[in-house]
Amino acid sequence: MENKKVIILGSSRKNGNTTKIVDEISKENNLDVVNLSDYTISYYDYESKNIGDDFLPLIKKNSRTVRHFNFCNAHLLV
C-alpha cells in the first residue's frame, strides 16, 4: 500500500470557503481531494437498497492506495 493521503471534502457548497481552504492545503502538500459533492451517496440502509450509489466503489478504490484519510467540513475548520 502506498503512503498516499487524501482529503475527503464534505462541504455543502462546492465553491465555498471550505473548498478554497482545502484546495490551498492540497496544493501545498500534494494531496488528492475527494469532493463528496461529485458523488451520489445515500443514507445508511439495513436492507442495502442503496447498493447502487457511489459509496462502496469510492471506498474500495481509495482503500487500496490510501493510507491516511483527512475528513474536512466547515465545522472541522473552526
NORLIN-V274179 format. One record per pair of residues at least 12 apart in sequence whose ideal C-beta (glycine too) atoms are under 10 Angstrom apart, sorted by the first residue. I is the first residue (numbers start at 1). J is the second residue. D is the distance in whole Angstrom. If there is no record, write none. Layout:
I&J&D + I&J&D
This chain:
1&63&9 + 1&64&7 + 1&65&7 + 1&66&8 + 1&67&6 + 2&64&9 + 2&65&5 + 2&66&8 + 2&67&7 + 3&65&10 + 3&66&9 + 3&67&5 + 3&68&8 + 4&30&10 + 4&31&9 + 4&32&7 + 4&62&9 + 4&64&10 + 4&65&5 + 4&66&5 + 4&67&6 + 4&68&8 + 5&26&9 + 5&29&8 + 5&30&9 + 5&31&5 + 5&32&8 + 5&66&7 + 5&67&7 + 5&68&4 + 5&69&8 + 5&70&7 + 6&26&9 + 6&31&7 + 6&32&5 + 6&33&7 + 6&34&6 + 6&62&6 + 6&65&9 + 6&66&5 + 6&67&9 + 6&68&7 + 6&69&6 + 6&70&7 + 6&71&10 + 7&22&6 + 7&23&10 + 7&25&7 + 7&26&6 + 7&29&9 + 7&31&5 + 7&32&7 + 7&33&5 + 7&34&7 + 7&35&9 + 7&68&10 + 7&69&8 + 7&70&5 + 7&71&8 + 7&72&5 + 8&22&10 + 8&32&10 + 8&33&8 + 8&34&5 + 8&35&8 + 8&36&7 + 8&58&9 + 8&62&9 + 8&66&10 + 8&69&6 + 8&70&7 + 8&71&5 + 8&72&7 + 8&73&9 + 9&21&10 + 9&22&5 + 9&23&9 + 9&26&9 + 9&33&6 + 9&34&7 + 9&35&5 + 9&36&6 + 9&37&8 + 9&38&9 + 9&70&9 + 9&71&8 + 9&72&5 + 9&73&8 + 10&34&9 + 10&35&9 + 10&36&5 + 10&37&8 + 10&41&10 + 10&71&7 + 10&72&7 + 10&73&4 + 10&74&9 + 10&75&10 + 10&76&9 + 11&35&8 + 11&36&8 + 11&37&7 + 11&72&8 + 11&73&6 + 11&74&6 + 11&77&10 + 12&36&10 + 12&37&8 + 12&73&8 + 12&74&8 + 13&37&8 + 13&74&9 + 14&35&7 + 14&36&10 + 14&37&5 + 14&38&8 + 15&37&10 + 16&74&8 + 17&74&7 + 17&77&8 + 18&72&7 + 18&73&6 + 18&74&5 + 18&75&9 + 18&76&9 + 18&77&6 + 19&33&9 + 19&35&7 + 19&37&9 + 19&72&9 + 19&74&10 + 21&72&8 + 21&74&9 + 21&77&6 + 22&35&8 + 22&70&9 + 22&72&5 + 22&73&10 + 22&77&9 + 23&35&10 + 25&70&9 + 25&72&8 + 26&70&10 + 26&72&10 + 29&70&10 + 31&68&9 + 31&70&8 + 32&62&9 + 32&65&9 + 32&66&8 + 33&70&10 + 33&72&9 + 34&58&7 + 34&61&9 + 34&62&7 + 34&66&9 + 34&69&9 + 34&71&10 + 35&72&10 + 36&54&9 + 36&55&10 + 36&58&9 + 36&71&10 + 36&73&9 + 38&54&9 + 38&58&10 + 39&53&8 + 39&54&4 + 39&55&8 + 39&57&9 + 39&58&6 + 40&52&9 + 40&53&5 + 40&54&5 + 40&55&9 + 41&53&5 + 41&54&6 + 41&55&5 + 41&56&10 + 41&58&8 + 42&54&9 + 42&55&8
